[in-house]
Amino acid sequence: MNAPKNPMDRKIIFLIIVAALGYFVDIYDLVLFGVVKAESLGDIMVNASEQSIAATGKFLFNMQMLGMLVGGILWGVLGDKRGRLKVLFGSILLYSMANLLNAFVTDVTTYAVIRVIAGIGLAGELGAGITLVSEMMSKEKRGYGTMIIVTFGALGAVVASLVGSEGAWIASGIEHLFGLKLHNWQVAYVVGGSMGIMLLFLRIGTLESNYFKAMSEDKGIQKGNLKLIFFQRENLIKYAHCVAIGIPIWYVIGLLIMNSKDNFGPWLGVYHISNGVAVMYAYIGLSAGDLVSGFLSQLLKSRKKVVQLYLGFTLVCVISFLLLHAYNISENTYYFMCFLLGAGTGYWAIFVTIAAEQFGTNIRSTAANTIPNLVRGSVNIVVLFFGLLVSAGINDGVSAMIVGLAFIALAFYSISKLKETFGKDLNYFDETL
């Protein structure tokens, strides 16, 4: 007769499931705004020009990213001071409520405020989940846990694209049940908020990190102190390198994929590209890439080697993609390239794991929450450089190539400077000031 599984193993599996579902809803909401912003603003800004709607969409996206930068710091510090589990569910509650409210906005000002609140909420779930799983699993196996979280979570973008474009049947069901008539974009927000609220009921039975509980008993440890990162040279350098290795991911997603309709579809001679569909194929690729990168990391017993392999593949995909303007490609070819670009950026799980493994228990949550959100926020810098080059008279393809090569080169340099963390014991503290 087989011996029953260790109850602790069951709880860790349940924790991974909760974190993966949380990240699924997180990515759903993060991508959803890009999918429905034109439709929602078209309903809110009646008779506004396309240029005005586009400008407002960019403003709201920047508001969301501002919220994520603030939230990254807020949730990171709270995770080290108050606990990883509280942050995991607090962030899910905040962005779920923001999603539900977002379905009923009637003016741009309210929309902007809610996107800031949603951004703050979105900033906490991934870092808390990765920190929890990294500290609860064995040092040899924790890569599998983070792989599952990110691989499944990335599929939230696929669902966001489908619901955002094909949600009429859901709207019909809501009208039938509740007598409430909603537009397609409103349905998409209601679905996201509802998924998050339902996820909160799974809180029962989840575990707090043993490392955090042990640290809480020591009153002499400085927890979540930003000075330990930004005023200690060694930690600051590690922190900057961790941010740099993630920027190519959001260069691809935030610049190349999300600007498919306006910039890179026309650049390649394909004029009927949908941003939502491009994002969907890219995130299918990212999910597949994360699955493979997780197994590769365990097989090679290395985080660094896998990141280097993926950066190399991303470089090849970016160059190939931007040079396709010389050929008469089809929509299907364009979307296939989006899939390959997404697969090349499928080292997101490894990247976030590296960020968590570089720092001690007393500032691990702070690092694991702020680093991914700084990378997400870096899309504004990427787009700024791209815009400056375009303004200087350089075409879209060459401008994107220059920006991409620069940030990929920086990422190669940064990963070479970081220490290997596969199998690293995480039960330690960073020195206090």
C-alpha positions as CSV (number, residue, x, y, z in Angstrom):
1,M,0.0,0.0,0.0
2,N,1.4,3.4,-0.9
3,A,2.1,5.7,2.0
4,P,0.0,8.9,2.1
5,K,1.6,12.0,0.9
6,N,3.1,14.3,3.5
7,P,0.4,16.9,4.5
8,M,3.1,19.6,4.1
9,D,3.6,18.5,0.5
10,R,-0.1,18.8,-0.2
11,K,-0.2,22.3,1.3
12,I,2.8,23.4,-0.8
13,I,1.0,22.0,-4.0
14,F,-2.1,24.0,-2.9
15,L,0.0,27.1,-2.4
16,I,1.5,26.8,-5.9
17,I,-2.1,26.4,-7.4
18,V,-3.3,29.5,-5.6
19,A,-0.2,31.5,-6.6
20,A,-0.6,30.3,-10.2
21,L,-4.3,31.2,-10.3
22,G,-3.5,34.6,-8.8
23,Y,-0.9,35.3,-11.4
24,F,-3.3,34.2,-14.1
25,V,-5.8,36.8,-13.0
26,D,-3.0,39.3,-12.6
27,I,-1.8,38.9,-16.2
28,Y,-5.5,38.9,-17.4
29,D,-6.0,42.3,-16.0
30,L,-2.5,43.6,-17.0
31,V,-3.1,42.7,-20.6
32,L,-6.9,43.4,-20.6
33,F,-6.6,47.2,-20.6
34,G,-4.5,47.0,-23.8
35,V,-7.2,44.9,-25.4
36,V,-10.3,46.9,-24.5
37,K,-8.9,50.5,-24.1
38,A,-10.0,51.6,-27.6
39,E,-13.5,50.2,-27.2
40,S,-14.0,51.5,-23.7
41,L,-12.7,55.0,-24.5
42,G,-14.9,55.0,-27.6
43,D,-17.9,54.6,-25.4
44,I,-16.7,57.1,-22.8
45,M,-15.3,59.8,-25.1
46,V,-18.2,60.1,-27.5
47,N,-17.4,62.0,-30.7
48,A,-13.7,62.2,-29.8
49,S,-11.1,61.8,-32.6
50,E,-9.0,58.6,-33.0
51,Q,-5.9,60.7,-32.1
52,S,-7.5,61.9,-28.9
53,I,-8.6,58.4,-27.9
54,A,-5.1,57.0,-28.7
55,A,-3.5,59.7,-26.6
56,T,-5.9,59.1,-23.7
57,G,-5.2,55.4,-23.9
58,K,-1.4,56.0,-23.5
59,F,-2.1,58.4,-20.6
60,L,-4.2,55.7,-18.8
61,F,-1.5,53.0,-19.5
62,N,1.1,55.3,-17.9
63,M,-1.2,55.8,-14.9
64,Q,-1.4,52.0,-14.5
65,M,2.3,51.7,-14.7
66,L,2.7,54.5,-12.1
67,G,0.5,52.5,-9.8
68,M,2.6,49.4,-10.4
69,L,5.8,51.2,-9.5
70,V,4.2,52.5,-6.3
71,G,2.7,49.1,-5.5
72,G,5.9,47.3,-6.1
73,I,7.5,49.2,-3.3
74,L,4.4,49.1,-1.0
75,W,3.7,45.4,-1.3
76,G,7.4,44.5,-1.2
77,V,8.0,46.3,2.1
78,L,4.8,45.0,3.5
79,G,5.7,41.4,2.5
80,D,8.9,41.6,4.5
81,K,7.3,43.4,7.4
82,R,3.9,41.8,7.6
83,G,4.1,38.5,5.7
84,R,4.1,37.1,2.1
85,L,0.6,35.6,2.4
86,K,-1.0,38.9,3.4
87,V,0.5,40.6,0.4
88,L,-0.6,37.8,-1.9
89,F,-4.2,38.1,-1.0
90,G,-4.3,41.8,-0.3
91,S,-3.0,42.5,-3.8
92,I,-5.5,40.1,-5.4
93,L,-8.4,41.8,-3.4
94,L,-7.3,45.3,-4.5
95,Y,-7.0,44.6,-8.3
96,S,-10.1,42.5,-8.3
97,M,-12.2,45.3,-6.8
98,A,-10.6,47.8,-9.2
99,N,-11.5,45.6,-12.1
100,L,-15.2,45.5,-11.0
101,L,-15.3,49.2,-10.5
102,N,-13.6,49.7,-13.9
103,A,-16.6,48.1,-15.7
104,F,-18.8,51.1,-14.7
105,V,-16.6,54.2,-15.2
106,T,-18.2,57.0,-17.2
107,D,-15.4,59.5,-17.4
108,V,-11.6,59.6,-18.1
109,T,-10.7,61.0,-14.6
110,T,-12.4,58.1,-12.8
111,Y,-10.9,55.7,-15.3
112,A,-7.4,57.1,-14.5
113,V,-7.8,56.8,-10.8
114,I,-9.0,53.2,-11.0
115,R,-6.1,52.3,-13.3
116,V,-3.7,53.6,-10.7
117,I,-5.4,51.5,-8.0
118,A,-5.4,48.5,-10.3
119,G,-1.7,49.0,-11.0
120,I,-1.0,49.1,-7.3
121,G,-2.8,45.8,-6.8
122,L,-1.2,44.2,-9.8
123,A,2.2,44.9,-8.5
124,G,2.1,42.6,-5.5
125,E,0.8,39.2,-6.5
126,L,3.7,37.8,-8.5
127,G,6.5,38.8,-6.1
128,A,4.6,37.5,-3.1
129,G,3.8,34.2,-4.8
130,I,7.3,33.6,-6.0
131,T,8.8,34.5,-2.7
132,L,6.4,32.2,-0.8
133,V,7.0,29.3,-3.1
134,S,10.8,29.8,-3.2
135,E,11.0,29.8,0.6
136,M,8.6,26.8,1.1
137,M,10.0,24.4,-1.5
138,S,13.4,22.6,-1.3
139,K,16.3,24.5,-2.9
140,E,16.7,21.8,-5.6
141,K,13.0,21.7,-6.6
142,R,11.8,25.3,-6.2
143,G,12.4,26.1,-9.9
144,Y,9.5,23.8,-10.7
145,G,7.2,25.7,-8.5
146,T,8.0,29.1,-10.0
147,M,7.8,27.5,-13.5
148,I,4.2,26.3,-12.9
149,I,3.2,29.7,-11.5
150,V,4.4,31.7,-14.5
151,T,3.6,29.2,-17.2
152,F,0.0,28.9,-16.2
153,G,-0.3,32.6,-15.2
154,A,0.8,33.8,-18.7
155,L,-2.2,32.1,-20.2
156,G,-4.3,34.8,-18.5
157,A,-3.3,37.0,-21.4
158,V,-4.8,34.5,-23.8
159,V,-8.1,34.5,-21.9
160,A,-8.0,38.4,-21.7
161,S,-7.7,38.5,-25.5
162,L,-10.5,36.1,-26.1
163,V,-12.9,37.6,-23.5
164,G,-12.0,41.2,-24.7
165,S,-12.9,40.4,-28.3
166,E,-15.5,37.6,-28.0
167,G,-17.4,38.4,-24.8
168,A,-20.8,39.0,-26.3
169,W,-22.2,35.6,-25.2
170,I,-21.1,36.4,-21.6
171,A,-22.9,39.8,-21.8
172,S,-26.0,38.0,-23.0
173,G,-25.9,35.6,-20.0
174,I,-25.4,38.5,-17.6
175,E,-28.4,40.3,-19.1
176,H,-30.5,37.2,-18.9
177,L,-29.6,36.5,-15.3
178,F,-29.5,40.0,-13.8
179,G,-31.2,42.2,-16.3
180,L,-28.0,44.2,-16.6
181,K,-27.0,45.2,-20.2
182,L,-23.2,45.5,-20.5
183,H,-20.9,46.4,-23.4
184,N,-18.2,43.9,-24.4
185,W,-15.4,45.8,-22.5
186,Q,-17.5,46.0,-19.4
187,V,-18.0,42.3,-19.4
188,A,-14.2,41.8,-19.7
189,Y,-13.6,43.8,-16.5
190,V,-16.4,42.1,-14.6
191,V,-15.0,38.7,-15.5
192,G,-11.6,39.7,-14.3
193,G,-12.8,41.1,-11.0
194,S,-15.1,38.1,-10.4
195,M,-12.2,35.6,-11.0
196,G,-10.1,37.5,-8.4
197,I,-12.9,37.6,-5.8
198,M,-13.5,33.8,-6.2
199,L,-9.8,33.2,-5.8
200,L,-9.8,34.8,-2.4
201,F,-12.0,31.9,-1.0
202,L,-9.0,29.6,-1.6
203,R,-7.1,31.4,1.2
204,I,-8.1,28.8,3.6
205,G,-5.3,26.2,4.0
206,T,-2.5,28.3,2.5
207,L,0.8,28.6,4.3
208,E,2.9,31.4,5.4
209,S,6.7,31.1,4.8
210,N,8.6,29.4,7.6
211,Y,11.5,31.7,6.9
212,F,9.3,34.7,7.5
213,K,7.7,33.3,10.6
214,A,11.2,32.6,12.1
215,M,12.3,36.1,11.1
216,S,9.3,37.6,12.8
217,E,10.5,36.3,16.2
218,D,13.8,38.1,15.9
219,K,13.1,41.8,16.8
220,G,16.7,42.8,15.9
221,I,16.4,42.2,12.1
222,Q,15.6,45.1,9.8
223,K,12.8,43.9,7.6
224,G,11.9,45.6,4.3
225,N,14.4,48.3,4.7
226,L,15.0,49.9,1.3
227,K,18.3,51.3,2.5
228,L,19.6,47.7,2.6
229,I,19.2,47.6,-1.2
230,F,19.8,51.2,-2.3
231,F,22.5,52.3,0.1
232,Q,24.7,49.1,0.0
233,R,26.9,49.1,-3.0
234,E,26.9,45.3,-3.5
235,N,23.1,44.9,-3.2
236,L,22.4,47.9,-5.4
237,I,24.6,46.5,-8.2
238,K,22.9,43.1,-7.9
239,Y,19.5,44.9,-8.0
240,A,20.4,46.9,-11.1
241,H,21.7,43.8,-12.9
242,C,18.4,41.9,-12.0
243,V,16.4,44.7,-13.5
244,A,18.5,44.8,-16.7
245,I,18.1,41.1,-17.5
246,G,14.3,41.5,-17.6
247,I,14.1,44.6,-19.8
248,P,14.3,42.7,-23.1
249,I,11.1,40.9,-22.1
250,W,9.1,44.1,-21.9
251,Y,10.9,45.5,-24.9
252,V,9.4,42.7,-26.9
253,I,5.9,42.7,-25.3
254,G,5.6,46.5,-24.6
255,L,7.1,47.8,-27.9
256,L,7.0,45.2,-30.6
257,I,3.8,43.3,-29.7
258,M,1.6,45.9,-28.3
259,N,2.3,48.3,-31.1
260,S,1.6,45.8,-33.8
261,K,-1.4,47.5,-35.3
262,D,0.1,51.0,-35.4
263,N,3.8,50.4,-36.1
264,F,5.1,47.0,-36.8
265,G,2.3,45.5,-38.8
266,P,2.5,48.4,-41.3
267,W,6.3,48.2,-41.2
268,L,6.1,44.6,-42.4
269,G,3.4,45.4,-44.9
270,V,0.5,43.8,-43.0
271,Y,-2.3,46.3,-42.4
272,H,-5.0,44.3,-40.6
273,I,-3.2,43.2,-37.5
274,S,-5.1,43.1,-34.2
275,N,-3.1,44.0,-31.1
276,G,-5.3,41.7,-29.0
277,V,-4.5,38.7,-31.3
278,A,-0.8,39.6,-31.4
279,V,-0.7,39.7,-27.6
280,M,-2.5,36.4,-27.4
281,Y,0.0,34.6,-29.7
282,A,2.9,36.2,-27.9
283,Y,1.7,35.1,-24.5
284,I,1.1,31.6,-25.7
285,G,4.7,31.6,-26.8
286,L,5.8,33.1,-23.5
287,S,3.9,30.4,-21.6
288,A,5.5,27.7,-23.7
289,G,8.9,29.3,-23.2
290,D,8.5,29.5,-19.5
291,L,7.6,25.8,-19.3
292,V,10.7,24.8,-21.3
293,S,13.0,27.3,-19.5
294,G,11.9,25.8,-16.1
295,F,12.8,22.3,-17.2
296,L,16.0,23.5,-18.7
297,S,17.0,25.2,-15.5
298,Q,16.5,22.0,-13.5
299,L,18.2,19.9,-16.1
300,L,21.3,22.2,-16.4
301,K,21.2,23.1,-12.7
302,S,21.7,26.7,-13.7
303,R,19.6,29.9,-13.9
304,K,22.3,31.9,-15.8
305,K,22.8,29.5,-18.6
306,V,19.1,29.4,-19.4
307,V,18.8,33.2,-19.4
308,Q,21.8,33.4,-21.7
309,L,20.2,30.9,-24.1
310,Y,16.9,32.7,-24.2
311,L,18.5,36.1,-24.7
312,G,20.3,34.6,-27.7
313,F,17.1,33.2,-29.1
314,T,15.3,36.6,-28.5
315,L,18.1,38.4,-30.3
316,V,17.7,36.1,-33.4
317,C,13.9,36.5,-33.3
318,V,14.0,40.3,-33.0
319,I,16.4,40.7,-35.9
320,S,14.4,38.2,-38.0
321,F,11.1,39.9,-37.2
322,L,12.3,43.4,-38.1
323,L,14.0,42.3,-41.3
324,L,10.8,40.7,-42.6
325,H,9.8,44.0,-44.1
326,A,11.8,43.0,-47.2
327,Y,9.3,40.1,-47.8
328,N,5.6,40.0,-48.6
329,I,4.4,38.2,-45.4
330,S,0.9,37.1,-44.5
331,E,-1.1,37.8,-41.3
332,N,-0.4,34.2,-40.2
333,T,3.3,34.6,-40.6
334,Y,3.1,37.8,-38.5
335,Y,1.3,36.1,-35.7
336,F,3.7,33.1,-35.9
337,M,6.6,35.6,-35.4
338,C,4.7,37.0,-32.4
339,F,4.6,33.5,-31.0
340,L,8.3,33.1,-31.5
341,L,9.1,36.5,-29.9
342,G,6.9,35.5,-26.9
343,A,8.8,32.1,-26.6
344,G,12.1,34.0,-26.6
345,T,11.0,36.1,-23.7
346,G,9.9,32.9,-21.8
347,Y,12.6,33.3,-19.2
348,W,10.3,35.5,-17.0
349,A,9.9,32.7,-14.4
350,I,13.7,32.3,-14.2
351,F,14.2,36.1,-14.1
352,V,11.8,36.6,-11.1
353,T,13.3,33.5,-9.3
354,I,16.8,35.0,-9.8
355,A,15.6,38.2,-8.2
356,A,14.2,36.4,-5.2
357,E,17.3,34.3,-4.8
358,Q,19.8,37.2,-4.8
359,F,18.7,38.7,-1.5
360,G,18.2,37.7,2.1
361,T,14.9,36.8,3.8
362,N,14.6,40.3,5.4
363,I,14.5,42.1,2.0
364,R,13.6,39.2,-0.4
365,S,9.9,40.3,-0.8
366,T,11.0,43.9,-1.4
367,A,13.4,42.8,-4.1
368,A,11.0,40.2,-5.7
369,N,8.2,42.7,-5.9
370,T,10.0,45.8,-7.0
371,I,12.3,44.3,-9.6
372,P,9.6,42.9,-11.9
373,N,7.6,46.1,-11.6
374,L,10.6,48.2,-12.5
375,V,11.0,46.0,-15.6
376,R,7.4,46.5,-16.5
377,G,7.8,50.2,-16.0
378,S,10.9,50.2,-18.2
379,V,8.6,50.0,-21.2
380,N,8.2,53.7,-20.9
381,I,11.9,54.2,-21.3
382,V,12.0,51.7,-24.2
383,V,9.2,53.5,-25.9
384,L,10.8,56.9,-25.2
385,F,14.1,55.9,-26.9
386,F,12.2,54.4,-29.8
387,G,10.2,57.7,-30.2
388,L,13.3,59.8,-30.0
389,L,14.9,57.8,-32.8
390,V,11.7,58.0,-34.9
391,S,11.5,61.7,-34.4
392,A,15.1,62.0,-35.6
393,G,13.9,60.6,-39.0
394,I,14.9,56.9,-38.5
395,N,12.2,54.5,-39.6
396,D,10.3,52.3,-37.2
397,G,12.2,49.1,-38.0
398,V,15.7,50.5,-37.6
399,S,14.7,52.5,-34.5
400,A,13.3,49.3,-32.8
401,M,16.4,47.4,-33.9
402,I,18.8,49.9,-32.3
403,V,16.8,50.0,-29.0
404,G,16.5,46.2,-28.9
405,L,20.1,45.5,-29.5
406,A,21.1,48.0,-26.8
407,F,18.9,46.5,-24.1
408,I,19.7,42.9,-25.1
409,A,23.4,43.6,-24.9
410,L,22.9,45.2,-21.5
411,A,21.0,42.1,-20.4
412,F,23.9,39.8,-21.6
413,Y,26.4,41.9,-19.6
414,S,24.2,41.9,-16.4
415,I,23.5,38.1,-16.4
416,S,27.3,37.5,-16.7
417,K,27.9,39.6,-13.5
418,L,25.3,37.9,-11.3
419,K,26.2,34.8,-9.2
420,E,24.6,31.5,-10.0
421,T,21.7,30.9,-7.6
422,F,20.5,27.4,-8.5
423,G,20.3,25.4,-5.3
424,K,21.2,28.4,-3.1
425,D,20.1,28.2,0.6
426,L,17.7,31.1,1.1
427,N,17.6,30.9,4.9
428,Y,19.8,33.9,5.6
429,F,19.6,37.7,6.2
430,D,21.2,40.6,4.5
431,E,23.5,42.5,6.9
432,T,21.8,45.4,8.7
433,L,23.1,49.0,8.3
